[in-house]
Amino acid sequence: MHMIPERWQQVKDVLLAALDLPALRREAYLDNACGDQTLRQEVESLLLEQKNGTEEFLRSPVDFSLEDVQRRFRLPPGKHIGAYEILEEIAVGGMGAVYRAVRADGQYKQQVALKIVRSELGSEFTTGRFRNERQILASLNHPNIAKILDGGATAEGVLYLVMELVEGERLDEYCDAHKLATTERLNLFLQICAAAQYAHQRLIVHRDIKPGNILVNAEGVPKLLDFGIAKILESSQANQPEQTISLVPLLTPEYASPEQIKGEPITTASDVYSLGVVLYELLTGCAPYNVPTHTPHELSRAVCETEPERPSMAVLRKQFPANEGERGPDHEAALPAMLEGSPERLSKRLDGDLDNIILMALRKEPQRRYASVEQFAQDIRRHLDHLPVIARKDTFGYRTSKFITRHKAGVIVAALVTVALLSATGITIRQARIARAERARAERRFNDVRKLANSLIFEVHDAIQDLPGSTPARKLIAAKAVEYLDSLAQESQYDPNLQRELAAGYRRIGEVESANFRDPASALADLKKALAIRQALVARRDTSLDDLVEYAQLTRELAKTSLGARDLVAALNADKQTAQILESASSQHPDNVQILYELMLNYSSQADILAGGFSESHMGDVSAAIQPSRRELQLAQELCDLQPSNLDFRRELAASFGELGDELYASGQGEEASHDFAESQKILDDLVSVSPTPKVRKTLYDSYYRMVPMKISHGDIPGAIGDARHLVEISTQLSQDDPQDTLPRLLLAAAYANLANALSRTQDRDSARAAITSAMSTDAELVRTHSNNQEFREMQAERFRDAGDIFIKLGALERALQYYEQAVAFFLPAQAKDAQDAGRRHSLAGAYDGLGSALAALHRPKDAEEAYRNALGLSGFDNTSGGADEEALYQNADAYTGLAEVETILAADAGHDRVQTIKHWQNARRYLERSLQVWSHVPRPMPQSPEGHDCIPPAVVAQRLAKCTAALASEQAGSQR
C-alpha cells in the first residue's frame, strides 16, 4: 500500500488502537473512529493483512527519509545513461532526478534534460508511472509544453526520459525579476492556460501545476513541465483505485485541490484549481490560505475547509516598505504590489473582476469552478478587454451554508436563540420557497440540455444524414452534441436512466466519427467514454438484458474502431468477449431479434479481423475466418426467417453470403464460393428494385467488387470488365449523393483500379491506362485534402502497386518500376511499425515481388534478386506452414519463381563460362522446385492470389522446371565432351 505520510499517520493511529482491542469490540470502535468510508476500508485491509500473518505491513509505507533518498540518488558528472552523458544535476525530487546531459554517441550534439526514476519506489509501480509519463509527453506537441525527445532503459534497468532542456526561471521568479505589471502577468498566465487546455482536450490532466513546474525561457515563453503524475482520463486503468507514493506524495499540498487532498476522483477541474492558486500567488505575492505552521496537515485542512481570502484584501494585509532600499525578508512578496505603485493601488486593481475570477477557480466544489481552463482563460481575456465576466460574487445563501457546515454546534445554539428572540418563521418560509423555485429552474435547465443533446444526436443528425452534402453540418452537430454530453456527464452518476442516455449518445457519435468522418482517434475517445458508463451499468445488481445487449454492441463497435486503428489483437479480443456475452444471452432468449442481429455482426467482424474481407488490416488467417463466416450466415438466415419483410435483414443476408464466399474463394474453394456469390447477387438485385438506399447500393458494390477477380481467374474478361464498369457507376452515384463523404471516393478509386486490371488483359491499352490514372488521381485528391489521414495514404500506396501491375502488362516497364518503388517506400516503415498486421505485410511483400518482376524485365538481375529475397523475408514458407495465410503462400511461391527467372538471365549472361552457366541453371532448378513445394500447400491453386494479384501458377512453374532441367542436362553434357 502506498499513501501520503499524513494519511498514513491517520490510518496508523486508528489501526494501532484497534489492534489493542479484542476482535469482538473492533467493529464498534471503527464505527466511531472512522470519519469516512475510505479510512475504514484502509484500516480493515491492514487488519486483514495482520490476521494473515504479514509482519511488515506497519513499517512498509515509511522505510526511509527523503534526505536519504536524495543523498543516495545523485549521479556524478560524466556518467553515461543510454546515449547521453551527464553534465550536472538540475534537481532531485520524490519521483526521480533531473540532470543536464549531452548526447555522446556521435550522432549529433544536443543538450537535454535527462530524467531518471529512483528504484526505491518499487519496480512495478515505478515502471508504470515512468512509462505513463513518457507516453503522455510523447502525445503532447504544444509550444508551451516541454517536448519529449527520447527515452528508454539502461542495461542496469534504470529508466530514463530525455526531454527538451528548458533554460529559464520559475514563473514567479521570472515575473518578479522582470518587474512585470499585473496585465503582463495575466498575459503570461494565459499562455500557461493554453498549454493546460491543449492537454485537457487530449484527456490528460496534469495534477501538479505549480510555479516550480513552469519555466520561462529567455524569449519570455513559458513552458509547462512534468506530466509524470498526469493521468489519461480514458486509460485502461480508469476504474482502478488511485495510488500515491510513500514518502513523497504525488501532489503538492499548497497547490492541490480539495478533491486531491480527499482522494476523490480527479478531473480537469483539479487543474483549474491549481491554476487559480498559481494566479493568486502571481498577483498578490502570497498564498490563498494564511496557515501559520505550513505543515501538510494544516495546509490540507485549510484547502478543504477554509475559504481563501479575497486577493484584494490579502495584499493589504501584507506590510510593504515604501522605500526599495528598506525592503527586508518580504521583498519578493512585496514586488507585485510595488509594481502597481502601492498595496492600495494593487488592491484596487484586483478588486472586482480579478477577485471573482480567482475565487471562482478556487471554489471547493469542482462543479462550481470554471467548466474548463479555456473558460477560465476566457474570463481573464474578457476582463482585459473590459467586458463582463462569468465569475460573480458568492451568494449569501452559499456563504451561509459553508459557515453552517464548519460551525454546526454554534449555529444550532444561535438558531435557537434567534428563533426564541425574533420568531422569524415567515422569513424562513420565504427563503425555502425561493430555494425550491431556484431548484426547479435548475432542473428545467438540466432537462432542456438533456433533450437538446438527444435531439441533436438522434433526430437532427439522423434526419439529414442521407442528404447530399450534409457531412460538414453533421460534423458540427456531433461536436456540439459532445459538448452537451460532457456537461451532463458529471451529473449522471446517480441516475441510471441518464447514464444510459449518455452512453447511447457517446456511442452514436463515435460510430459517426468512425464510419462517416474517418476519424478513429475521436471515435475511440467517445466510445471509451460510453464503455466506462456501460461497464458501471452492467456491474449493477439490477442490470437488465437490454444493458447486456447495449454493452455487447458497444464492445463490438469498439473492436471495429480498434481494427481501423490497426490494433488487431485488441479488436479480436473485444469481439470474442462480445460473442461470449451474446451467445449466453441467446441461449436464454433464442428468438430475440436484437441479440441475433448483434451476434451476426459480431461474427462478421471476427471474420474481417482474421482474413480481411475488404479491410486492408487483418491477420491473414483465411482458414480460421470460415467458421465465424458460416455462423454469421446462419444467424442472418434466422433473422430473415423471423422477419421475412425486413429489408435490412435481407441485405445482411446478401452480405453474409458474399463474405462467406470471400473466405471460400481465398482458400481455393472456387465452386462453393461461386454459389454463395450468386445467392448474394440474387438477393441484392431484388432489393435494388424496391429499396435503392445508399446501404443497399454499397452492399451491391461489394458484390460486384468480389466478382471481378473471380471472373478474371476463370478467363471471363468481358464479364469482369462489365462488372468493373458497374462498380464505377455505383461509386460515382454514391459520391454525387454526398460529395463531402470520403467513403464513396475511396470506392471509386478501387473501382477504377479493378477496371484497369480487367482492361489491361485486352488490346485496349489506352482505356486501361486511363482507368488506372483515374484511380490514382482520386486517391491523390483525397490525400491532398486530408493530409493527416493515414488510411488515405495507405490506399494511395496500394494504388501504386496496382499501377505497377497494370503498366507491366502494358509493357511500360520504367513506369511500373517507379510505382513499385513508391509503394515500397510507403509500406516499408508502415510494416516495421506494425509487424503483426498481415495486411501490411502482404502489401509490402507484393510490392517487392512486383519490383523484382520489373527489374528482371529491365535486365537488372542483381537488383531483381534483392527485391525477390525481400519478398521472401516477409512471406517466408516457414511462417505459413499449415496453410493459415494463403496470400503469403502465393507470394512465397511467386518469389521463388522470380528468383529462378533471375538465375535464367544470369545463365544467359555467363556466355562461354560453362561452369557459371551450370551453376545458374542448378540454382534456377532449385528455386523452381522450392516454388512447387510451396504450391503443394495450396489446396486449389488459382492464377490470382486471394487478394486478386496475378501470379505464375504451378502448371507454368512445372513447365519452366522441365525446360530448366533440359538446359542443365545439355550444359552438363557439353562440359563432358
ZISULQUI-V577772 format. One record per pair of residues at least 24 apart in sequence whose C-alpha atoms are under 7 Angstrom apart, sorted by the first residue. I is the first residue (numbers start at 1). J is the second residue. D is the distance in whole Angstrom. If there is no record, write none. Layout:
I_J_D, I_J_D
This chain:
2_61_6, 2_243_6, 2_244_5, 2_245_5, 2_246_5, 3_243_7, 3_244_5, 3_245_5, 3_246_5, 4_244_6, 4_245_6, 4_246_6, 4_247_6, 4_248_7, 4_249_5, 5_246_7, 5_247_6, 6_297_6, 11_39_7, 11_43_6, 15_43_6, 61_246_5, 62_246_7, 62_247_6, 66_247_7, 81_154_6, 82_154_6, 94_248_5, 111_165_7, 112_162_6, 112_163_6, 112_164_6, 112_165_5, 113_162_6, 113_163_5, 113_164_6, 113_165_5, 114_160_7, 114_161_6, 114_162_5, 114_163_6, 115_160_5, 115_161_5, 115_162_6, 116_159_6, 116_160_4, 116_161_6, 117_159_6, 117_160_7, 129_228_7, 130_228_7, 133_227_6, 133_228_4, 133_229_7, 134_161_7, 137_227_7, 140_199_7, 142_195_7, 144_191_7, 144_192_7, 144_195_6, 144_222_6, 144_223_4, 144_224_6, 145_195_6, 145_223_5, 145_224_5, 145_225_6, 146_223_6, 146_224_6, 146_225_6, 166_217_7, 167_217_6, 168_215_5, 168_216_5, 168_217_4, 168_218_6, 169_215_5, 169_216_5, 169_217_7, 170_211_6, 170_212_6, 170_214_6, 170_215_5, 170_216_6, 171_211_5, 171_214_6, 171_215_6, 171_216_6, 172_211_6, 172_282_6, 174_216_7, 176_335_6, 179_339_7, 181_339_6, 181_340_7, 182_283_6, 190_377_6, 192_222_7, 192_224_7, 193_373_6, 193_377_6, 196_373_7, 197_373_6, 197_374_6, 200_268_7, 203_232_6, 203_233_5, 204_230_7, 204_231_6, 204_232_5, 204_233_6, 205_230_5, 205_231_6, 205_232_7, 205_267_7, 205_268_6, 205_271_7, 206_230_5, 206_271_7, 207_270_7, 207_271_6, 208_251_6, 208_252_7, 209_271_7, 209_274_6, 209_275_7, 210_255_6, 210_274_7, 210_278_6, 211_278_7, 234_528_6, 234_529_7, 253_296_6, 253_299_6, 253_300_6, 254_299_7, 258_303_6, 258_304_5, 258_364_6, 261_300_6, 268_372_7, 269_366_6, 269_369_7, 269_371_7, 269_372_7, 272_361_6, 272_372_7, 272_373_6, 273_361_5, 273_362_5, 276_358_6, 276_361_5, 276_362_6, 280_311_7, 280_358_7, 283_336_6, 284_311_6, 284_315_6, 284_336_6, 285_333_4, 285_334_7, 285_336_6, 286_333_6, 304_364_7, 310_355_6, 311_350_7, 311_355_6, 312_347_4, 312_348_7, 312_350_5, 312_351_5, 312_355_7, 313_347_7, 315_343_6, 315_347_6, 316_343_6, 316_344_7, 316_347_7, 353_383_7, 356_391_5, 356_392_6, 356_393_6, 357_391_5, 360_391_6, 449_484_7, 453_481_5, 453_484_6, 453_485_7, 456_481_6, 457_481_6, 457_505_7, 467_738_7, 468_737_5, 468_738_4, 468_739_7, 469_738_5, 469_739_6, 469_740_6, 470_738_7, 471_740_6, 471_741_6, 478_509_6, 499_533_6, 503_530_4, 503_533_6, 503_534_7, 506_530_5, 507_554_7, 514_561_7, 516_741_7, 520_561_6, 520_564_7, 520_565_6, 524_558_7, 524_561_7, 527_558_6, 549_595_7, 552_578_5, 552_581_7, 552_582_7, 553_598_7, 556_602_6, 560_605_7, 566_617_6, 568_609_7, 568_618_7, 572_606_6, 572_609_7, 575_602_6, 575_606_6, 593_639_7, 596_635_6, 596_639_7, 600_632_5, 600_635_6, 600_636_6, 603_628_5, 603_629_6, 603_631_7, 603_632_5, 604_628_7, 604_629_6, 604_632_6, 613_659_7, 613_662_7, 616_839_5, 617_837_6, 617_838_7, 617_839_5, 617_840_7, 618_837_6, 618_838_6, 618_839_5, 619_837_6, 619_838_5, 619_839_7, 620_838_5, 620_839_7, 620_885_5, 621_884_5, 621_885_5, 622_663_6, 622_666_7, 622_667_6, 622_884_6, 622_885_6, 622_886_7, 623_667_7, 623_884_6, 625_663_7, 626_660_7, 626_663_6, 629_659_7, 629_660_5, 630_660_6, 632_656_6, 633_657_6, 651_684_7, 651_696_7, 654_680_4, 654_683_6, 654_684_6, 655_680_7, 655_699_6, 658_703_7, 666_946_4, 667_886_7, 668_939_6, 668_940_5, 668_941_6, 669_940_7, 694_734_7, 697_730_7, 701_727_6, 701_730_6, 709_948_6, 713_942_7, 713_943_6, 713_944_6, 717_758_6, 720_758_6, 721_755_6, 721_758_6, 721_759_7, 724_751_6, 724_754_6, 724_755_5, 725_755_7, 727_751_5, 728_752_6, 745_778_7, 749_775_4, 749_776_7, 749_778_6, 749_779_6, 750_775_7, 753_802_7, 757_806_6, 760_806_6, 760_809_6, 760_810_7, 765_810_7, 772_803_6, 797_823_5, 797_826_6, 798_823_7, 801_847_6, 805_850_7, 808_854_7, 813_854_6, 813_858_7, 816_854_7, 817_851_6, 817_854_6, 820_847_6, 820_850_7, 820_851_5, 821_851_7, 823_847_6, 824_848_7, 841_874_6, 842_888_7, 845_871_4, 845_874_6, 845_875_7, 846_871_7, 846_891_7, 849_895_6, 853_898_7, 856_902_6, 861_902_5, 861_905_7, 864_902_7, 865_899_6, 865_902_6, 868_895_5, 868_898_7, 868_899_6, 871_895_7, 877_934_7, 883_937_6, 883_938_7, 886_946_7, 887_945_6, 887_946_6, 887_947_7, 889_934_7, 890_945_6, 893_931_4, 893_934_6, 893_935_6, 894_931_7, 894_951_6, 894_952_6, 896_927_5, 896_928_6, 896_930_7, 896_931_5, 897_927_6, 897_928_6, 897_931_6, 899_927_7, 900_924_4, 900_925_7, 900_927_5, 900_928_6, 918_968_6, 918_971_6, 918_972_7, 921_964_7, 921_968_6, 922_968_7, 925_961_6, 925_964_6, 925_965_7, 928_957_7, 928_961_6
